[in-house]
Amino acid sequence: MTLHTLQILKDHVTSQAPSGNPDLLLSAMDAFTRDTRHQLMHLGPEKGLLLDQLIEDQAPKRILELGSFFGYSAIRMARLIKGELVSLESDPFHAAIAQKLVRHAKLENQITIHHTAASHGIEHLKGQFDFILVDHYASNYYTDLRILEDRNLLAQGCLLVADNALIHAHQMADYLHYVRNSPHYSSRLVKTPCQHIDGSQDGMEITRYLTDTGVK
């Protein structure tokens, strides 16, 4: 993925979707991926529908996203809630593109994007979250979850959704083992199509936080 490609995407989708219409903006993003040769590593419509259902069922007031990329999933989630969404993105260009698209969707009063590595950004967060989308570097999922626990940022009943649980299962093996075996979590894998590898299957690990882990 080149920076030039993301600039093309931003210019194209903002010209296709009117300002203040998140649904048309999301559709334009999906169409850009479908109708061009660019394979973007974003959530995509199939996983997006699953995420929509999880958001509607959970009705979160406060969402944390680890990994903004160009803002697709942040916009997708924020359009369905009345609360706030905080997103942490380590790449400065990705963060800048995401912020521009969030402003185009007119969701800037709900979505705050911080240019920071997740592990560093988590250390500066305050208050608990009742929904967390984990979609950054798979090898960091476990470490960052433990920091979230240590900082007491997980509300009782918080739902954690970890993307790429099949295609990156090896890189996130420690995360998967932890949430599937800890008595503090209830976890399941939901298989999904893979957005950016044609014909491949992926999955999202959907995890409910049950009790205090006692990490201090």
KEDRENTOR-784253 format. One record per residue: residue in three letters; residue number from 1; z, x, y of N, C-alpha, C, O in turn. Coordinates in pm, whole numbers, plus 50000, padded with zeros to 5 digits. Each point is the difference from the previous one (the first is absolute). Example, Ala and Ser with C-alpha at 12.3 -4.5 7.8 and 13.67 -1.06 7.14 Angstrom:
! KEDRENTOR-784253
  residuo  num   n_up  n_east  n_north  ca_up  ca_east  ca_north   c_up  c_east  c_north   o_up  o_east  o_north
      ALA    1  50780   51319    49431  50000    49911     50119  50000   50090    50120  50066   50104    49998
      SER    2  49862   49861    50107  50006    50082     50119  50073   49923    50109  50017   50051    50111
***
This chain:
! KEDRENTOR-784253
  residuo  num   n_up  n_east  n_north  ca_up  ca_east  ca_north   c_up  c_east  c_north   o_up  o_east  o_north
      MET    1  50000   50085    49881  50000    49915     50119  50000   50089    50125  50091   50081    50019
      THR    2  49808   49904    50064  49992    50078     50122  50057   49921    50117  50005   49877    49997
      LEU    3  50036   50194    50105  50049    49935     50121  49888   49918    50063  50023   49894    50058
      HIS    4  49854   50157    49929  49885    49930     50056  49984   49862    49935  49967   49902    50068
      THR    5  50056   50091    49800  49988    49871     49930  50098   49899    50054  49965   49884    50021
      LEU    6  50158   50157    50000  50100    49907     50053  49967   49956    50142  50027   49886    50038
      GLN    7  49915   50202    50039  49959    49962     50135  49888   49895    49993  49999   49904    50076
      ILE    8  49907   50117    49831  49892    49902     49980  50059   49866    49958  49961   49896    50052
      LEU    9  50133   50107    49854  50064    49877     49956  50066   49928    50116  49980   49880    50019
      LYS   10  50099   50193    50060  50071    49938     50113  49902   49935    50097  50021   49887    50042
      ASP   11  49873   50185    49993  49902    49947     50095  49927   49878    49942  49975   49903    50071
      HIS   12  49992   50105    49800  49926    49891     49938  50085   49873    49991  49956   49893    50042
      VAL   13  50164   50119    49903  50079    49879     49974  50049   49936    50130  50014   49878    50006
      THR   14  50011   50202    50097  50044    49940     50127  49884   49931    50071  50021   49910    50082
      SER   15  49856   50131    49886  49884    49930     50056  49969   49872    49925  49939   49909    50055
      GLN   16  50103   50084    49817  49970    49884     49916  50108   49892    50010  49969   49881    49993
      ALA   17  50156   50160    50024  50110    49904     50000  50055   49984    50141  50028   50100    50066
      PRO   18  49989   49778    49981  50055    49980     50134  50144   50046    50009  50074   49995    49902
      SER   19  49964   50051    50214  50138    50045     50022  50097   49885    49974  49975   49886    50040
      GLY   20  50134   50145    49892  50103    49901     49976  49979   49916    49876  50071   49901    49980
      ASN   21  49833   50136    49934  49976    49926     49877  50016   50096    49880  49901   50057    49953
      PRO   22  50222   49959    49997  50023    50096     49892  49919   49970    49874  49955   50092    49933
      ASP   23  50028   49780    50034  49928    49966     49877  49854   50045    50006  49949   50054    49902
      LEU   24  49985   49924    50211  49861    50045     50013  49992   50152    50004  49903   50059    49952
      LEU   25  50198   50004    50104  50002    50147     50003  50013   50055    49858  49930   50094    49964
      LEU   26  50158   49849    49956  50014    50042     49861  49870   49978    49922  49958   50085    49921
      SER   27  49979   49801    50102  49873    49972     49933  49892   50100    50039  49921   50042    49916
      ALA   28  50078   49998    50211  49903    50099     50046  50026   50136    49936  49906   50073    49968
      MET   29  50221   49962    50014  50033    50126     49934  49953   49998    49855  49940   50096    49952
      ASP   30  50087   49793    49978  49956    49990     49861  49848   50001    49988  49946   50061    49908
      ALA   31  49986   49873    50185  49854    49997     49998  49942   50139    50025  49900   50038    49939
      PHE   32  50162   50037    50151  49954    50136     50029  50003   50084    49873  49906   50075    49973
      THR   33  50201   49913    49950  50011    50074     49875  49899   49951    49897  49936   50080    49931
      ARG   34  50049   49789    50060  49910    49942     49898  49853   50030    50030  49922   50025    49908
      ASP   35  50041   49972    50218  49859    50003     50037  49948   50138    50040  49881   50016    50028
      THR   36  50207   50082    49973  49957    50137     50033  50033   50092    49884  50064   49959    49903
      ARG   37  49893   50164    50110  50027    50097     49894  50141   50058    50008  50040   50077    49913
      HIS   38  50035   49887    50189  50133    50057     50020  50101   49934    49906  50014   49878    50001
      GLN   39  50054   50202    49920  50107    49951     49913  50134   50034    50066  50046   50114    49995
      LEU   40  50014   49786    50065  50125    50021     50073  50119   49975    49908  50003   49903    49925
      MET   41  50094   50185    50081  50117    49990     49913  50105   49909    50064  50114   50041    50022
      HIS   42  49845   49836    50007  50095    49904     50054  50028   49894    49895  49941   50002    49892
      LEU   43  50148   49907    50138  50046    49904     49901  49886   49913    49946  49988   49980    49879
      GLY   44  49928   49968    50211  49887    49919     49959  50037   49855    49973  50118   49966    49995
      PRO   45  49781   49948    49987  50025    49855     49991  50074   49956    49875  50081   49907    50008
      GLU   46  49893   50155    49876  50066    49954     49877  50151   50028    50006  50081   49910    49979
      LYS   47  49954   50214    50049  50143    50032     50016  50057   49926    50121  50117   49961    50001
      GLY   48  49799   50021    50099  50045    49931     50121  50047   49859    49971  50101   49956    50057
      LEU   49  49830   49972    49857  50041    49865     49965  50134   50000    49927  50083   49912    50022
      LEU   50  49937   50187    49890  50130    50013     49933  50109   50029    50102  50108   49941    49995
      LEU   51  49864   50149    50098  50098    50032     50104  50031   49878    50085  50116   49975    50034
      ASP   52  49782   49948    50001  50021    49876     50076  50101   49909    49929  50092   49947    50061
      GLN   53  49888   50036    49807  50087    49910     49924  50143   50052    49997  50095   49923    50013
      LEU   54  49921   50209    49971  50133    50059     49998  50070   49982    50135  50120   49970    50005
      ILE   55  49806   50049    50103  50056    49981     50134  50041   49854    50020  50109   49973    50051
      GLU   56  49806   49936    49909  50031    49858     50018  50121   49958    49917  50081   49918    50044
      ASP   57  49932   50138    49835  50114    49967     49914  50130   50061    50054  50106   49937    49997
      GLN   58  49886   50185    50052  50119    50071     50047  50041   49956    50140  50119   50002    50033
      ALA   59  49783   49959    50049  50024    49962     50140  50086   50104    50072  50106   49967    50053
      PRO   60  49850   50159    49948  50083    50106     50060  50009   49989    50151  49907   49955    50067
      LYS   61  50206   50088    49985  50017    50007     50145  49973   50141    50052  49972   50020    50118
      ARG   62  50038   50077    49792  49983    50139     50042  49931   50079    49888  50053   50010    49889
      ILE   63  49830   50045    50141  49920    50071     49901  49990   50148    50039  49986   50034    50117
      LEU   64  50021   50052    49782  49973    50143     50017  49877   50035    49917  49990   49962    49883
      GLU   65  49918   50111    50179  49881    50048     49930  49998   50152    50004  50012   50060    50107
      LEU   66  49973   50001    49777  49987    50145     49992  49853   50032    49976  49949   49985    49888
      GLY   67  49983   50058    50217  49857    50028     49994  49917   49892    50066  49973   49896    49939
      SER   68  49987   50126    50186  49923    49899     50075  49852   50002    49966  49936   49895    49997
      PHE   69  50010   50225    49977  49857    50027     49997  49939   49942    50128  50040   50043    50108
      PHE   70  49866   49862    49885  49942    49951     50126  50054   49863    50040  49942   49934    50086
      GLY   71  50169   50023    49853  50069    49880     50047  49970   49873    49924  50053   49894    50035
      TYR   72  49864   50112    49862  49959    49880     49927  50120   49923    49945  50016   49881    50028
      SER   73  50067   50187    49894  50110    49929     49935  50107   49957    50099  50063   49896    49982
      ALA   74  49959   50182    50123  50097    49960     50103  49956   49870    50067  50080   49908    50018
      ILE   75  49793   50085    50018  49945    49877     50061  50007   49886    49901  50034   49887    50036
      ARG   76  49934   50141    49839  50000    49896     49897  50139   49939    49984  50014   49879    49990
      MET   77  50088   50206    50009  50136    49949     49982  50054   49934    50126  50058   49891    49993
      ALA   78  49923   50173    50122  50061    49950     50123  49947   49863    50040  50071   49922    50063
      ARG   79  49806   50048    49902  49942    49871     50038  50068   49883    49930  49983   49885    50041
      LEU   80  50095   50145    49853  50063    49896     49921  50149   49985    50028  50066   49915    49939
      ILE   81  49989   50165    50151  50144    49996     50024  50028   49975    50147  49913   50013    50086
      LYS   82  50212   49952    49941  50045    49984     50138  50085   50118    50045  50038   50009    50117
      GLY   83  49993   50081    49790  50085    50113     50030  49922   50124    50040  49889   49991    50053
      GLU   84  50170   50125    49921  49940    50127     50042  49959   50085    49881  50052   49986    49890
      LEU   85  49853   50103    50135  49952    50094     49899  49999   50139    50060  49947   50022    50109
      VAL   86  50113   50073    49820  50001    50140     50039  49917   50079    49900  50022   49989    49879
      SER   87  49884   50090    50170  49911    50075     49912  50008   50149    50035  49996   50037    50117
      LEU   88  50014   50047    49780  50008    50145     50018  49873   50064    49945  49964   49979    49884
      GLU   89  49968   50099    50200  49873    50063     49963  50000   50146    50042  50022   50032    50117
      SER   90  49954   50057    49787  50009    50144     50028  49877   50056    50070  50010   50102    50068
      ASP   91  49873   49834    49916  49877    50053     50059  49983   49945    50142  49996   49878    50018
      PRO   92  49993   50208    50082  49995    49951     50139  49876   49917    50030  50008   49903    50076
      PHE   93  49877   50132    49866  49879    49924     50026  50007   49863    49934  49962   49900    50060
      HIS   94  50087   50095    49817  50018    49872     49933  50093   49910    50080  49973   49882    50019
      ALA   95  50138   50175    50028  50096    49922     50079  49936   49945    50126  50025   49886    50039
      ALA   96  49891   50196    50027  49935    49957     50124  49901   49887    49974  49995   49903    50076
      ILE   97  49926   50109    49817  49905    49893     49965  50076   49872    49966  49962   49892    50045
      ALA   98  50145   50120    49877  50078    49883     49963  50057   49930    50123  49997   49878    50009
      GLN   99  50053   50200    50085  50055    49941     50122  49893   49923    50078  50027   49893    50055
      LYS  100  49853   50162    49951  49891    49931     50071  49963   49869    49932  49975   49900    50066
      LEU  101  50022   50101    49801  49966    49878     49928  50113   49897    50008  49973   49880    50007
      VAL  102  50150   50166    49993  50114    49909     50018  49993   49933    50137  50026   49881    50012
      ARG  103  49939   50196    50089  49986    49942     50135  49885   49900    50004  50010   49896    50065
      HIS  104  49881   50136    49864  49888    49907     49998  50040   49868    49932  49954   49893    50039
      ALA  105  50131   50117    49860  50049    49880     49932  50106   49927    50082  50041   49889    49965
      LYS  106  50003   50174    50144  50107    49947     50085  50129   49979    49922  50068   49898    50014
      LEU  107  49964   50202    49904  50125    49999     49924  50092   50114    50041  50095   50032    49928
      GLU  108  49878   50027    50188  50079    50115     50042  50145   49966    50031  50085   50089    50002
      ASN  109  49945   49784    50022  50140    49960     50022  50078   49990    49870  50123   49995    50001
      GLN  110  49806   50003    49886  50065    49995     49870  49995   50132    49926  50094   50036    49929
      ILE  111  49798   50038    50089  49976    50123     49922  50027   50123    50085  49945   50014    50110
      THR  112  50139   50075    49839  50023    50129     50063  49957   50109    49903  50052   50008    49888
      ILE  113  49855   50075    50153  49951    50110     49915  50053   50131    50056  49979   50034    50117
      HIS  114  50090   50040    49798  50053    50130     50038  49918   50110    49933  49979   49997    49878
      HIS  115  49976   50101    50202  49933    50117     49942  50109   50096    49952  50057   50075    50079
      THR  116  49969   49921    49791  50104    50084     49941  49986   49999    49849  49952   49902    49942
      ALA  117  50089   50206    49995  50010    49999     49854  50108   49900    49961  50101   49986    50069
      ALA  118  49877   49943    49820  50093    49895     49961  50142   50052    49984  50095   49939    50048
      SER  119  49921   50175    49885  50134    50053     49975  50075   50028    50129  50121   49981    50008
      HIS  120  49806   50065    50094  50062    50027     50130  50025   49870    50076  50107   49980    50057
      GLY  121  49794   49932    49942  50013    49875     50074  50112   49912    49947  50070   49936    50078
      ILE  122  49947   50060    49790  50105    49919     49941  50137   50040    50053  50087   49915    50021
      GLU  123  49932   50214    50000  50129    50051     50047  50037   49943    50137  50118   50001    50037
      HIS  124  49786   49951    50037  50025    49951     50136  50000   49847    50010  50015   49945    50109
      LEU  125  49966   49988    49778  49999    49854     50002  50141   49944    49999  50093   50060    49945
      LYS  126  49922   49825    50114  50128    49930     50002  49980   49856    49955  49894   49941    50022
      GLY  127  50207   50002    49915  49990    49863     49952  49931   49992    49866  49931   50093    49960
      GLN  128  50087   49797    49971  49947    49985     49866  49866   49926    50000  49968   49925    50092
      PHE  129  49956   50098    49801  49870    49937     49981  50005   49913    49875  50064   50036    49901
      ASP  130  49868   49851    50104  49997    49913     49883  49865   49999    49929  49980   49924    49905
      PHE  131  49927   50160    50140  49871    50018     49933  49949   50139    50035  49998   50038    50117
      ILE  132  49960   50037    49781  49950    50137     50023  49872   50020    49920  49998   49982    49879
      LEU  133  49895   50056    50191  49874    50038     49935  49994   50152    49996  50004   50066    50104
      VAL  134  49987   49989    49775  49996    50145     49980  49857   50036    49963  49954   49970    49890
      ASP  135  49976   50096    50203  49857    50024     49979  49956   50126    50074  49904   49998    50076
      HIS  136  50169   50113    49899  49965    50126     50066  49968   50104    49893  49904   49982    49926
      TYR  137  50173   50123    50063  49975    50103     49899  50082   49966    49876  50123   49998    50005
      ALA  138  49809   49976    49884  50069    49951     49880  50108   50096    49953  50103   49956    49947
      SER  139  49876   50173    50071  50100    50098     49956  50128   49993    50083  50102   50057    49961
      ASN  140  49893   49873    50153  50119    49989     50086  50074   49866    49985  50104   49980    50062
      TYR  141  49843   49930    49856  50059    49866     49990  50149   50008    49962  50084   49937    50065
      TYR  142  49947   50139    49830  50138    50005     49951  50093   50062    50104  50106   49944    50030
      THR  143  49854   50169    50024  50085    50068     50099  50027   49910    50119  50113   49994    50049
      ASP  144  49785   49937    49998  50017    49915     50117  50085   49876    49968  50075   49953    50086
      LEU  145  49913   49995    49792  50087    49889     49961  50146   50043    50001  50087   49926    50045
      ARG  146  49939   50193    49906  50139    50048     49999  50054   50019    50142  50118   49979    50025
      ILE  147  49795   50060    50067  50043    50012     50140  50029   49861    50057  50098   49981    50073
      LEU  148  49818   49922    49894  50025    49862     50042  50136   49951    49951  50074   49936    50075
      GLU  149  49958   50096    49800  50130    49963     49945  50113   50069    50074  50098   49938    50039
      ASP  150  49886   50191    49981  50103    50080     50066  50027   49950    50141  50114   50004    50047
      ARG  151  49782   49949    50020  50013    49949     50137  50040   49852    50005  50013   49943    50108
      ASN  152  50007   49996    49776  50041    49860     49990  49901   49909    50073  50040   49912    50077
      LEU  153  49831   50110    49898  49895    49924     50068  49944   49885    49917  49915   49925    50047
      LEU  154  50134   50060    49829  49952    49894     49912  50093   49880    50009  50117   50009    49964
      ALA  155  49832   49878    50084  50079    49877     50001  50015   49949    49857  49914   50026    49915
      GLN  156  50193   49902    50060  50018    49938     49868  49880   49910    49970  49964   49915    50082
      GLY  157  49975   50104    49803  49882    49921     49964  49870   50052    50057  49896   49936    49985
      CYS  158  50108   50179    50079  49879    50061     50057  49892   50013    49891  50029   50037    49887
      LEU  159  49848   49933    50150  49887    50016     49909  49923   50125    50038  49955   50015    50114
      LEU  160  50029   50076    49790  49922    50122     50020  49869   49986    49924  50000   49966    49881
      VAL  161  49889   50059    50187  49868    49992     49937  49936   50138    50010  49968   50047    50109
      ALA  162  50015   50017    49777  49944    50136     49995  49856   49993    49949  49974   49958    49888
      ASP  163  49933   50085    50197  49859    49994     49963  49961   50119    49913  50070   50101    49993
      ASN  164  49815   49884    49940  49938    50105     49918  50084   50037    49878  50006   50117    49960
      ALA  165  50061   49783    49982  50092    50026     49890  49931   50029    49867  50066   50038    49903
      LEU  166  49802   49946    50091  49925    50042     49882  49919   50126    50028  50010   50099    49927
      ILE  167  49910   49899    50179  49913    50116     50023  50079   50125    50040  49953   50112    49979
      HIS  168  50166   49869    50078  50085    50113     50037  50131   49999    49921  50101   50052    50046
      ALA  169  49895   49889    49835  50123    49988     49920  50063   50136    49971  50123   50012    49999
      HIS  170  49795   50089    49978  50056    50132     49969  50075   50057    50121  50110   50053    49986
      GLN  171  49828   49935    50133  50063    50054     50120  50129   49928    50038  50089   50058    50061
      MET  172  49920   49813    49903  50118    49922     50035  50085   49967    49878  50073   49901    50000
      ALA  173  49917   50182    49897  50072    49973     49875  50151   49995    50021  50068   49918    49938
      ASP  174  49985   50168    50150  50145    49998     50023  50043   49870    50068  50105   49946    49968
      TYR  175  49813   50003    50125  50029    49872     50065  49998   49887    49897  50093   49919    49995
      LEU  176  49802   50076    49924  49986    49892     49902  50113   50002    49898  50054   49895    49966
      HIS  177  49982   50223    49988  50110    50011     49903  50131   49951    50064  50078   49931    49935
      TYR  178  49943   50104    50189  50125    49964     50067  50013   49849    50018  50101   49942    49960
      VAL  179  49797   49995    50100  50013    49857     50029  49995   49914    49873  50053   49888    49998
      ARG  180  49885   50164    49897  49992    49923     49875  50124   50014    49913  50022   49920    49909
      ASN  181  50060   50181    50118  50117    50026     49916  50134   49988    50071  50104   49991    49935
      SER  182  49895   50009    50196  50125    49989     50075  50052   49856    49994  49922   49906    50014
      PRO  183  50209   50075    49965  50057    49865     50002  50001   49937    50139  50029   49881    50015
      HIS  184  49938   50198    50085  50000    49950     50138  49867   49936    50038  49986   49944    50110
      TYR  185  49915   50063    49799  49867    49947     50030  49948   49917    49883  50035   50023    49884
      SER  186  49880   49882    50148  49921    49928     49901  49854   50021    50038  49960   49970    50112
      SER  187  49959   50081    49794  49866    50046     50037  49895   49957    49899  50027   49990    49881
      ARG  188  49853   49985    50171  49888    49964     49913  49870   50054    50058  49988   50019    50121
      LEU  189  49916   50005    49792  49868    50046     50040  49904   49882    50000  49992   49925    49902
      VAL  190  49935   50059    50208  49894    49900     50007  49867   50075    50010  49978   50073    50097
      LYS  191  49935   49909    49805  49872    50069     49999  49903   49934    50096  49997   49878    50014
      THR  192  49924   50205    50053  49906    49953     50101  49871   50081    49990  50000   50109    49941
      PRO  193  49890   49841    50115  49881    50085     50014  50029   50118    50093  50086   49991    50087
      CYS  194  49842   50118    49893  50013    50115     50087  49895   49989    50110  49880   49997    49973
      GLN  195  50165   49998    50152  49911    49977     50114  49897   50109    50017  49885   49972    50031
      HIS  196  50155   50155    49950  49911    50109     50038  49941   50078    49882  49935   50103    50021
      ILE  197  50086   49850    49856  49934    50059     49883  49938   49886    49921  50070   49928    49928
      ASP  198  49800   50054    50085  49931    49887     49940  50028   49989    49851  49990   50098    49926
      GLY  199  50046   49781    50029  50020    49974     49858  50132   50048    49945  50026   49983    49881
      SER  200  50059   50076    50202  50128    50051     49953  50111   49899    50022  49989   49910    50084
      GLN  201  50116   50106    49840  50117    49912     50015  50115   50077    50061  50021   50118    49969
      ASP  202  50053   49817    50116  50117    50060     50061  50116   49903    49981  49991   49905    49922
      GLY  203  50117   50119    50147  50114    49910     49990  50096   50019    50116  49999   50103    50068
      MET  204  50085   49797    49953  50107    50007     50099  50132   49980    49928  50016   49902    49927
      GLU  205  50077   50189    50093  50134    49987     49942  50084   49918    50097  50023   50040    50115
      ILE  206  50023   49845    49838  50074    49907     50085  50146   50002    49956  50032   49966    49886
      THR  207  50054   50073    50204  50139    50033     49966  50097   49925    50089  49987   50000    50123
      ARG  208  50111   49936    49815  50105    49932     50075  50126   50085    50001  50048   50044    49895
      TYR  209  50006   49980    50226  50127    50070     50013  50113   49901    49975  50011   49899    50069
      LEU  210  50073   50132    49832  50102    49905     49958  50137   50029    50059  50065   49911    50055
      THR  211  49979   50215    49934  50136    50034     50040  50004   50135    50069  49905   50078    49993
      ASP  212  50206   49948    50072  50022    50128     50065  49999   50112    49897  50069   49991    49898
      THR  213  49854   50114    50127  49991    50112     49905  50120   50092    50009  50023   50080    49909
      GLY  214  50053   49910    50198  50115    50087     50017  49966   50138    50049  50087   50087    50005
      VAL  215  49784   49936    50033  49959    50130     50051  50058   50020    50139  49990   49911    50085
      LYS  216  50071   50203    49938  50059    50032     50131  49957   50138    50046  50040   50045    50108
***
